[in-house]
């Protein structure tokens, strides 16, 4: 709802913006999105993705997904998997729907069995992880700017993030914390 042509133009024109954008989807099913009271549908979401990719082909996307929302059918879940395939996320957060007292969905008919929610989440996460792994493998050999944030896991190592929010550990001195340095990803 907050993505407009001005924001899209910023991703084309402002080189200081990172090539990473988090756009929550929740579900690939228009029926479920409506039940969740989301203000977007599949078509609108895909149109925004296409406009952003036209503006900056280097953009990588992350999202949020909820499986097992009340009334979600196998077809609704397949629509989510289809969206994941179409967009090609480099990262994502995915969860099982959990009933929360006081929310409208807590009393919706068609609550999904926990076993089915777990199965769907497993299938979705495998697909998302595969996309993330393929993206990460594609970064091997590239030189990327890395913002070093803190000490790393091992002695003499710092932890940082690439422009795509990937975690990176490198053998660099501690005085480089809070600095951005070019690093060849291995």
C-alpha positions in Angstrom: 0.0 0.0 0.0 2.9 2.4 0.6 4.8 1.7 -2.6 4.1 4.4 -5.2 5.8 5.7 -8.3 7.9 8.1 -6.4 9.4 5.3 -4.2 9.9 3.2 -7.3 11.8 6.1 -8.9 14.0 6.4 -5.9 15.1 2.8 -6.4 16.1 3.7 -9.9 17.7 7.1 -9.2 19.2 7.0 -5.7 22.3 4.8 -5.9 22.7 5.1 -2.1 19.7 2.9 -1.6 20.5 -0.7 -0.9 19.3 -3.2 -3.6 17.2 -5.0 -1.0 13.5 -4.5 -0.2 11.2 -6.2 2.2 7.6 -6.4 0.8 5.3 -8.5 3.0 2.9 -10.7 1.0 1.5 -13.0 3.7 -0.3 -15.3 1.1 -0.4 -15.8 -2.6 -4.2 -16.3 -2.5 -6.5 -13.3 -3.2 -9.2 -15.0 -1.1 -6.9 -15.4 1.9 -5.5 -11.9 1.5 -9.0 -10.6 1.7 -9.8 -12.7 4.7 -6.6 -11.3 6.4 -7.9 -7.7 5.6 -4.8 -7.0 3.5 -5.0 -4.0 1.2 -3.3 -5.7 -1.8 -3.9 -8.6 -4.1 -1.7 -10.9 -6.2 -1.9 -8.8 -9.3 -1.1 -5.5 -7.5 1.8 -7.2 -5.7 3.3 -8.6 -8.9 2.8 -5.3 -10.7 4.8 -3.6 -8.0 7.6 -6.2 -8.2 7.8 -5.7 -12.0 7.9 -1.9 -11.7 10.7 -2.2 -9.1 12.7 -4.7 -11.2 12.3 -2.4 -14.2 13.6 0.5 -12.0 16.5 -1.5 -10.6 17.2 -5.0 -11.9 19.7 -5.6 -9.0 16.9 -5.4 -6.4 16.5 -8.5 -4.2 13.2 -9.1 -2.3 12.2 -10.5 1.0 8.8 -11.1 2.4 6.6 -12.6 5.1 4.3 -15.6 4.8 1.7 -17.1 7.0 0.5 -20.6 6.2 -2.6 -22.3 7.7 -4.8 -19.1 8.0 -8.4 -20.2 8.7 -10.1 -21.5 5.6 -6.8 -21.9 3.6 -7.3 -24.6 1.1 -4.7 -26.7 -0.8 -5.4 -24.4 -3.8 -4.8 -21.3 -1.6 -1.5 -22.7 -0.4 -0.5 -23.6 -4.0 -1.1 -20.0 -4.9 1.4 -19.0 -2.3 4.0 -21.4 -3.7 3.3 -20.0 -7.1 4.0 -16.5 -6.0 7.2 -17.6 -4.3 8.3 -19.2 -7.6 7.3 -16.1 -9.6 9.1 -13.5 -7.4 12.2 -15.5 -6.5 12.8 -14.2 -3.0 16.3 -13.9 -1.6 15.1 -14.0 2.0 11.8 -14.6 3.7 10.1 -15.0 7.1 7.5 -17.7 7.2 5.2 -18.8 10.0 2.2 -21.0 10.9 -0.9 -19.1 11.6 -1.5 -19.1 15.4 -4.9 -18.4 17.0 -4.8 -15.2 19.2 -7.6 -14.4 21.5 -9.4 -11.2 20.6 -8.5 -11.3 16.9 -11.2 -11.7 14.3 -9.5 -14.8 12.8 -9.5 -16.6 16.1 -13.2 -17.3 15.7 -13.2 -17.8 11.9 -14.6 -21.2 10.8 -12.2 -23.5 9.0 -9.3 -23.5 11.5 -6.5 -25.6 10.0 -5.2 -28.7 11.7 -1.7 -28.2 13.2 -0.3 -31.1 11.3 -1.4 -29.6 8.0 0.1 -26.2 9.0 3.4 -27.9 9.8 3.5 -29.7 6.5 2.7 -26.6 4.5 5.3 -24.6 6.4 7.9 -27.2 5.8 7.1 -27.2 2.0 7.2 -23.4 1.8 10.4 -23.1 3.8 12.2 -25.7 1.6 11.2 -23.7 -1.5 12.3 -20.4 0.1 15.5 -21.8 1.4 16.4 -23.2 -2.0 15.9 -19.7 -3.5 18.0 -18.1 -0.8 20.8 -20.6 -1.2 20.8 -20.2 -5.0 21.0 -16.4 -4.6 23.8 -16.7 -2.0 25.8 -19.1 -4.3 25.4 -16.5 -7.1 27.2 -14.0 -4.9 30.3 -16.1 -4.5 33.2 -14.4 -6.2 31.5 -11.0 -6.2 33.1 -8.0 -4.5 30.4 -6.4 -2.3 30.4 -3.5 0.1 30.0 -4.9 3.7 29.0 -2.9 6.7 30.9 -4.5 9.7 28.7 -4.3 12.8 30.3 -6.4 15.5 32.9 -9.1 16.5 32.4 -12.3 14.6 32.2 -15.9 15.8 35.9 -16.5 15.7 38.9 -14.6 17.1 40.0 -11.9 14.7 36.8 -12.0 12.8 34.1 -9.4 12.4 30.4 -9.8 11.5 28.9 -7.7 8.8 26.1 -7.4 6.3 26.0 -7.1 2.5 23.7 -4.8 0.7 21.3 -7.7 0.5 21.3 -8.2 4.3 23.3 -11.4 4.0 25.4 -12.2 7.1 29.1 -12.2 6.4 32.1 -13.0 8.6 35.6 -11.9 7.6 39.1 -11.8 9.2 39.5 -8.0 9.6 40.7 -5.9 12.5 38.2 -4.7 15.2 38.8 -1.0 14.4 36.8 -1.6 11.2 33.5 -2.0 13.1 31.0 0.6 11.7 32.9 0.9 8.4 31.8 -0.2 5.0 34.5 -2.1 3.0 34.6 -4.0 -0.3 34.9 -7.7 0.3 35.2 -10.6 -2.1 32.6 -13.2 -1.1 34.0 -16.7 -0.8 
